[in-house]
């Protein structure tokens, strides 16, 4: 049976407080292997598309993570994939950004990042906002939690830092 966990900002703050490690914060879940995950890209604004390319390049600097990108449409959930879904719905129950992680036997089997443009002034984020948010949500989809470092997109920065890569080594490295 697949259990669906919706990680909102509040839940992630609680998880961060409970799951700190020496290097940063882990969510306590992981993919069986993250070396060749599929990214299904359903973004349509230049800001999100550029931010996705940057985030994938940044996270791929870890030897334990790799991505194959595919164009997508809609927001379907696919095994061994992280779906990136952009929409603009001011009436949606969630007006900002979140990541959903789907588990089976304690492993992540699918993830979906929801990007609601309606939460931003003018209906689209600025490029720095998009860079920070998409890097952070992909980090969550990989199993990395929030931290308080300004050098990390899991905190206040725009890209993973060395301690985020150390978290990936903890999750996906040998032994």
VENPE-V15008 format. One record per backbone hydrogen bond with DSSP energy under -1.0 kcal/mol. CO is the residue of the C=O (numbers start at 1). NH is the residue of the N-H. Records with the same first field share a line. If there is no record, write none. Layout:
CO=NH  NH
This chain:
3=103
5=101
8=12
9=13
10=14
11=15
12=16
13=17
14=18
15=19
19=26
24=21
25=145
30=108
34=66
37=68
38=82
39=70
40=84
41=72
42=86
45=49
46=50
47=51
48=52
49=53
50=54
51=55
52=56
53=57
54=58
55=59
56=60
58=61
59=62
62=65
66=37
68=39
70=41
78=81
80=38
81=111
82=40
83=113
84=42
85=115
87=117
89=92
96=116
98=114
99=7
100=112
101=5
102=109  110
103=3
104=107
107=104
109=80
110=102
111=83
112=100
113=85
114=98
115=87
116=119
117=120
120=123
126=130
127=131
128=132
129=133
130=134
131=135
132=136
133=137
134=138
135=139
136=140
137=141
138=142
139=144
140=143
143=27
149=156
152=155  157
154=147
159=153
161=165
162=166
163=167
164=168
165=169
166=170
167=171
168=172
169=173
